[in-house]
C-alpha cells in the first residue's frame, strides 16, 4: 500500500463511520466557541471586521473565510495544490510528522534537525536513522539499506531543514530530493528559516531549487522573516484533507484569530514583491562575514544566521555579555540547543542593518573573543 493509498483508505473509513471532518464557516447564534465572556463578539461588532480571537478549533467555530483566502494565496505562492494554517512552527512540524508517520515506517533525519522535528518523531514511534549533518553519502547508505529491506506497507521518509537555525548553512536540497526519489522515500522539508528570503518572490529554498514536485510536504513559519503569528504546511489537497481529519495538533487547538488572517493577506502581498529587502539581506550577510574573516574570526555556515563557535559555555556567555554592554543584542547559545562543546554566539543579520553597524559589530565580536 502506498502512502497516498494509506491516506485515502483512512479517509474512506472515517466517512463510512460518520467521522469525516471538514471546515465550516460560523453561522447562527454562537453556542459552539469558547468565547465565554463575549469579548470576541464585541470586538467583532465595535472595532474590526474580523474577530480578535479564534475562540474554538477550526473544526468547531474557529474557521473563517479569511483562512480560505490565506491558504489559497499560500498555495499559489508555493506552486502547490494546498496549504494548511497552524498555530506555530513547532506545532506544525510536530503535528505533521506525528500524523503522517506510523510505527514501522522509517525516517532518515539530519542529525541537526530542530527539536520540534525530533519530538514529532518521538510521538510517531517510527524507526529512525540520523545521518551526519548534510552528509549525502551517509544518507544514501541509510536509504540503500532500508530500500533493500523493502518491507511491504512500510513507508520511507527523509526529513531536513533547508536553512539550519543554529549552524547557518543550507542543505543541498536538489541532491537530497534526487536521493529520496532514487530510493522511494518521501521528502519533507522544514523551511522555517528560509521562507521569505530565497527565490524571486521569497517562497523559499524548495521553490528556488525548483523541486516542489519532489517534496511531499514543507513547513513554513510566519514568526521569522514574515513577522506574523502562525505557521503553515504546504502540499497536496489529499495531504491537507488527511491532516484536517487526523492531526491532533489541528483538531484540538484553538484557531488563530481571524484578525491575524487579515495581517497575513497584507504581508504576503508585500513579501512577494519585496526583492529589494531580500537583496539587502544577502548583501549584508556577505559584508558581515567578510568583516569577521578580515579580523581572523571563522564563522560557521554561509547564510544570514552567523554562528561563531566559542566552545565552552562560560566564555560564550562572557563574549555575549561584552557585546550586550556595547549595545549589540547578541546571545550565547548553549547545550542542549547545540551539541556539547559547541557553545556559540548566534548572530542574526537583517535586511535593515546598516553597513556601518555591521562593521562595528564585527570588530566588537573579534575584541570580545580575543580579550577572553
Helices and strands as residue ranges (DSSP letters): H 3-16, H 39-46, H 65-78, E 82-86, H 89-100, E 106-110, H 115-124, E 127-131, H 136-149, E 156-161, H 173-182, E 186-190, H 205-209, G 212-214, E 215-221, E 231-235, H 237-246, H 248-251, H 258-273, H 275-294, E 305-311, H 313-325, E 331-333, E 343-348, H 355-371
